[in-house]
Amino acid sequence: MIKIITGSSVPVGATVALVSLCNRLNARGYECRLFGPDHWHLDKCKSGELADFRPEKGDVVLVHDIGLHSVSDLNDLKATIKERQGNRWCQVLQKAMCDCFGSAKKPDDFQLVLTCQGDGRSSAQQSNLSLFHKIHCLGHTQQIPRKAKLPVFVCPNLVDDLKPSGSKPAKVAGVVGTIRRENRLELSIRRAFEEGMETVILYGYLADPIYYYNDIRPLAEQYPGKVKFAGFVDDKQKLYDSVSDVYCSAIKPWSTVKLESKLTGTRFHGPDSPPEEHMTNDRILSVWINALGLQPRQDAAALP
């Protein structure tokens, strides 16, 4: 079985991507489950809580946002995550000692694959990379340490099956992304109004309330009734149908927002990113299947 374990399963970009991967692999006939500490993912795919996870012989385990220093850390993931969160400096020291004085032994009975979502630095810096058999990157721009000399395979996240919107409102901007400082949403809101938008809708999970109240709320008060908070919306077709333009201020070459805007006929306003090769969903799945050493399904062509 393919088992995906993640240190956070709230509705942010990484979780959505892992849910999509889990669903597509199951649709192709490969048994896959996603395990996370939160509850949002539980009804979105074949899933379980972290306490339900057990690595078994023959498994392929994809790891995201969980700092692993040894295979034994997998025995109680909730305790591992809690310990890492409460002992950040101890974690850094232990990681440095592992890097300097020796490598941990890879598991023999199952395969460990590190999947680096976002810029990749967090996932790679948290773990002892010598534990893993392979590393997955979203693009060549991710800052992944190469000193571990592990096989690396590159493919972007899957994209929803979207189509051009039949009708769109006029001068309604969407600011799409998790609400946290690194996404610089306040810049996108300002630019949207400066360029003539009449309404701005924020689509994203509220991950940083302090940032929201310090930086976003004052803008909403500056433009009364014109800034709306929609929260996370699972139906991306509905999201893009509701806006004429999408604004982005953070440079994230791995983000799917620009491609989703193109697929739905939505004008995209954002910084230029280093070009990455475009892959269809079929090709992305093929990369995953080959990298994980899965047997191709004869009837795969007939499946979504």
C-alpha positions as CSV (number, residue, x, y, z in Angstrom):
1,M,0.0,0.0,0.0
2,I,1.0,3.6,-0.6
3,K,0.7,5.5,2.7
4,I,1.1,9.3,2.8
5,I,1.9,10.8,6.2
6,T,1.8,14.6,6.8
7,G,2.5,16.8,9.9
8,S,-0.5,19.0,9.0
9,S,-3.8,18.2,7.3
10,V,-5.6,21.5,7.4
11,P,-6.8,22.8,4.1
12,V,-3.7,24.5,2.7
13,G,-1.9,23.9,-0.6
14,A,0.2,20.9,0.5
15,T,-2.7,19.0,2.0
16,V,-4.9,19.7,-1.0
17,A,-2.2,18.4,-3.3
18,L,-1.7,15.2,-1.2
19,V,-5.4,14.6,-1.2
20,S,-5.5,14.9,-4.9
21,L,-2.6,12.5,-5.3
22,C,-4.2,10.0,-3.0
23,N,-7.5,10.1,-5.0
24,R,-5.8,9.8,-8.4
25,L,-3.7,6.9,-7.3
26,N,-6.7,5.1,-6.0
27,A,-8.6,5.8,-9.2
28,R,-5.8,4.2,-11.1
29,G,-6.0,1.0,-9.0
30,Y,-3.2,1.7,-6.5
31,E,-4.3,1.4,-2.9
32,C,-3.4,4.6,-1.1
33,R,-4.3,6.3,2.2
34,L,-3.5,9.7,3.7
35,F,-2.8,10.0,7.4
36,G,-2.8,13.4,9.1
37,P,-3.2,15.0,12.6
38,D,-6.2,17.2,11.7
39,H,-9.7,16.3,10.6
40,W,-10.2,18.1,7.3
41,H,-8.7,15.4,5.1
42,L,-10.7,12.5,6.6
43,D,-13.7,12.8,4.2
44,K,-11.7,14.0,1.2
45,C,-10.0,10.7,0.3
46,K,-9.1,7.3,1.7
47,S,-7.6,8.4,5.0
48,G,-6.9,7.9,8.6
49,E,-5.6,9.7,11.7
50,L,-1.9,9.6,12.5
51,A,-2.6,7.2,15.3
52,D,-3.8,4.7,12.8
53,F,-0.6,4.6,10.8
54,R,1.7,1.6,10.9
55,P,4.4,0.9,8.3
56,E,4.1,-2.6,6.9
57,K,6.3,-4.8,4.8
58,G,6.1,-3.8,1.1
59,D,4.6,-0.3,1.8
60,V,5.7,2.9,0.1
61,V,5.5,5.7,2.7
62,L,5.5,9.3,1.5
63,V,6.5,11.7,4.2
64,H,5.6,15.4,4.3
65,D,6.4,17.9,7.0
66,I,7.4,15.4,9.7
67,G,10.9,15.5,11.0
68,L,12.3,11.9,11.1
69,H,15.6,11.1,12.7
70,S,15.2,7.4,12.8
71,V,12.8,4.7,11.6
72,S,11.6,4.3,15.2
73,D,10.0,7.8,14.9
74,L,7.4,6.2,12.7
75,N,6.1,4.1,15.6
76,D,4.2,6.9,17.2
77,L,3.9,9.9,14.9
78,K,1.8,12.0,17.1
79,A,4.5,11.8,19.8
80,T,7.2,12.5,17.2
81,I,5.5,15.6,16.0
82,K,4.7,16.9,19.5
83,E,8.4,16.4,20.5
84,R,9.7,18.2,17.5
85,Q,7.4,21.1,18.0
86,G,8.3,21.5,21.7
87,N,12.1,21.0,21.2
88,R,13.1,23.0,18.1
89,W,16.7,23.7,19.2
90,C,17.2,20.0,20.3
91,Q,15.9,19.0,16.9
92,V,18.4,21.2,15.1
93,L,21.2,19.9,17.2
94,Q,20.2,16.3,16.7
95,K,19.9,16.8,13.0
96,A,23.3,18.4,12.8
97,M,24.9,15.5,14.8
98,C,23.3,13.0,12.4
99,D,24.6,14.9,9.4
100,C,28.1,15.1,10.8
101,F,28.7,11.8,12.5
102,G,26.9,9.2,10.6
103,S,23.8,8.3,8.7
104,A,20.7,6.4,9.9
105,K,19.9,3.1,8.4
106,K,17.2,3.0,5.7
107,P,14.3,0.7,6.4
108,D,14.6,-2.6,4.6
109,D,10.9,-3.7,4.6
110,F,9.4,-0.6,3.1
111,Q,10.3,2.4,1.0
112,L,10.5,6.0,2.5
113,V,10.0,8.9,0.1
114,L,10.3,12.5,1.2
115,T,7.9,14.8,-0.7
116,C,8.8,18.4,-0.6
117,Q,5.8,20.7,-0.9
118,G,6.2,24.5,-0.9
119,D,9.8,25.7,-1.2
120,G,11.0,22.3,0.2
121,R,13.3,23.7,2.8
122,S,11.2,22.9,5.8
123,S,10.7,19.2,4.9
124,A,14.3,18.7,4.0
125,Q,15.7,20.5,7.0
126,Q,13.6,18.7,9.6
127,S,14.7,15.2,8.7
128,N,17.7,13.0,8.5
129,L,17.8,12.6,4.8
130,S,19.8,9.4,4.9
131,L,16.7,7.6,6.1
132,F,15.0,8.1,2.7
133,H,15.2,6.2,-0.5
134,K,14.1,9.1,-2.7
135,I,13.2,12.7,-2.6
136,H,10.3,14.2,-4.6
137,C,10.5,17.9,-5.7
138,L,7.9,20.0,-7.3
139,G,10.4,21.8,-9.5
140,H,14.0,22.5,-10.1
141,T,13.8,25.8,-8.2
142,Q,13.2,24.2,-4.9
143,Q,16.0,24.6,-2.4
144,I,16.7,20.9,-1.5
145,P,20.0,19.9,0.0
146,R,21.8,17.6,-2.5
147,K,24.6,16.5,-0.2
148,A,22.5,13.4,0.8
149,K,23.1,12.1,-2.8
150,L,19.7,10.6,-3.0
151,P,17.7,9.9,-6.2
152,V,15.5,12.9,-6.8
153,F,12.4,12.9,-9.1
154,V,10.7,16.1,-10.2
155,C,7.1,16.6,-11.0
156,P,4.5,19.3,-10.1
157,N,1.3,18.8,-8.2
158,L,-1.8,17.6,-10.0
159,V,-4.3,20.2,-11.2
160,D,-8.1,19.9,-10.9
161,D,-10.0,19.3,-14.1
162,L,-11.1,22.9,-14.8
163,K,-12.8,24.5,-17.8
164,P,-13.3,28.1,-19.0
165,S,-16.0,29.9,-17.0
166,G,-19.3,30.4,-19.0
167,S,-19.8,33.9,-17.5
168,K,-17.7,36.0,-15.1
169,P,-18.5,39.0,-13.0
170,A,-16.8,42.3,-13.9
171,K,-14.0,43.8,-11.8
172,V,-14.1,41.2,-9.1
173,A,-10.6,40.1,-8.0
174,G,-9.7,36.9,-6.2
175,V,-6.7,36.7,-3.9
176,V,-6.1,33.0,-3.6
177,G,-3.8,31.5,-1.0
178,T,-3.5,30.5,2.6
179,I,-3.7,33.6,4.8
180,R,-0.3,33.9,6.3
181,R,2.4,36.6,6.0
182,E,4.7,34.8,3.5
183,N,1.9,35.1,0.8
184,R,1.9,38.9,1.1
185,L,-1.8,39.1,0.5
186,E,-2.1,42.7,1.6
187,L,0.0,43.7,-1.5
188,S,-2.3,41.8,-3.8
189,I,-5.4,43.5,-2.3
190,R,-3.8,47.0,-2.7
191,R,-2.8,46.3,-6.2
192,A,-6.2,45.0,-7.2
193,F,-7.9,48.2,-6.0
194,E,-5.2,50.4,-7.6
195,E,-5.9,48.7,-10.9
196,G,-9.6,49.3,-10.8
197,M,-11.1,46.3,-9.2
198,E,-14.4,47.0,-7.4
199,T,-14.4,44.0,-5.1
200,V,-11.7,41.7,-3.7
201,I,-12.5,38.2,-2.3
202,L,-10.0,36.4,-0.2
203,Y,-10.0,32.6,-0.8
204,G,-7.8,30.7,1.7
205,Y,-7.5,29.0,5.0
206,L,-6.9,31.4,7.9
207,A,-3.5,30.1,9.2
208,D,-2.2,33.3,10.8
209,P,-4.9,35.3,12.6
210,I,-2.4,37.8,13.9
211,Y,-1.3,38.6,10.3
212,Y,-4.9,38.9,9.3
213,Y,-5.9,41.3,12.0
214,N,-2.7,43.4,11.7
215,D,-2.4,43.6,7.9
216,I,-5.6,42.5,6.2
217,R,-8.3,43.9,8.4
218,P,-7.1,47.5,8.2
219,L,-7.4,47.2,4.4
220,A,-10.9,45.9,4.7
221,E,-11.7,49.0,6.9
222,Q,-10.1,51.3,4.3
223,Y,-12.3,49.8,1.6
224,P,-15.6,49.2,3.5
225,G,-17.8,46.5,2.1
226,K,-15.3,45.8,-0.8
227,V,-13.0,43.2,0.8
228,K,-14.7,39.8,1.5
229,F,-13.3,36.8,3.2
230,A,-14.6,33.5,1.7
231,G,-12.3,31.2,3.6
232,F,-11.1,27.9,2.0
233,V,-13.3,26.8,-1.0
234,D,-12.9,23.2,-2.0
235,D,-14.7,23.6,-5.4
236,K,-12.0,25.4,-7.5
237,Q,-14.3,25.7,-10.5
238,K,-16.8,27.6,-8.4
239,L,-14.0,29.8,-7.1
240,Y,-12.7,30.8,-10.5
241,D,-16.2,31.2,-11.9
242,S,-16.8,33.9,-9.2
243,V,-13.9,36.2,-10.1
244,S,-12.7,38.1,-13.2
245,D,-9.0,38.4,-12.1
246,V,-6.6,36.7,-9.7
247,Y,-3.9,38.6,-7.9
248,C,-0.7,37.1,-6.4
249,S,2.3,38.8,-4.9
250,A,4.5,35.8,-3.7
251,I,6.9,34.2,-6.0
252,K,6.0,30.5,-5.9
253,P,6.9,28.7,-9.2
254,W,5.4,25.5,-7.8
255,S,2.0,27.1,-7.2
256,T,-0.9,25.9,-9.4
257,V,-2.8,29.1,-9.3
258,K,-1.4,30.6,-12.5
259,L,-2.2,27.4,-14.5
260,E,-5.7,27.2,-12.9
261,S,-6.3,30.8,-13.9
262,K,-5.3,30.0,-17.5
263,L,-7.6,26.9,-17.6
264,T,-10.6,28.9,-16.5
265,G,-10.0,32.0,-18.6
266,T,-9.2,34.1,-15.5
267,R,-6.8,37.0,-15.9
268,F,-3.7,36.4,-13.7
269,H,-1.7,39.2,-12.2
270,G,1.5,38.1,-10.4
271,P,5.2,38.2,-10.5
272,D,7.2,36.3,-13.1
273,S,8.6,33.0,-11.9
274,P,11.4,30.9,-13.4
275,P,9.8,28.8,-16.1
276,E,9.1,25.1,-15.2
277,E,8.1,22.4,-17.7
278,H,4.4,21.9,-18.0
279,M,3.1,18.4,-17.4
280,T,-0.3,16.9,-17.9
281,N,-2.0,15.0,-15.0
282,D,-1.4,11.8,-16.9
283,R,2.3,12.5,-17.2
284,I,2.6,13.5,-13.5
285,L,0.9,10.3,-12.4
286,S,3.3,8.3,-14.7
287,V,6.3,10.0,-13.0
288,W,4.9,9.0,-9.6
289,I,4.2,5.4,-10.7
290,N,7.7,5.0,-12.1
291,A,9.4,6.7,-9.2
292,L,7.6,4.6,-6.6
293,G,8.3,1.3,-8.5
294,L,4.6,0.5,-9.0
295,Q,3.5,-1.9,-11.6
296,P,1.7,-0.2,-14.5
297,R,-2.0,-1.1,-14.7
298,Q,-3.2,-2.5,-18.0
299,D,-6.5,-0.7,-17.8
300,A,-4.9,2.6,-16.7
301,A,-5.8,4.3,-20.0
302,A,-9.5,3.9,-19.3
303,L,-9.3,5.4,-15.8
304,P,-9.3,9.2,-14.9
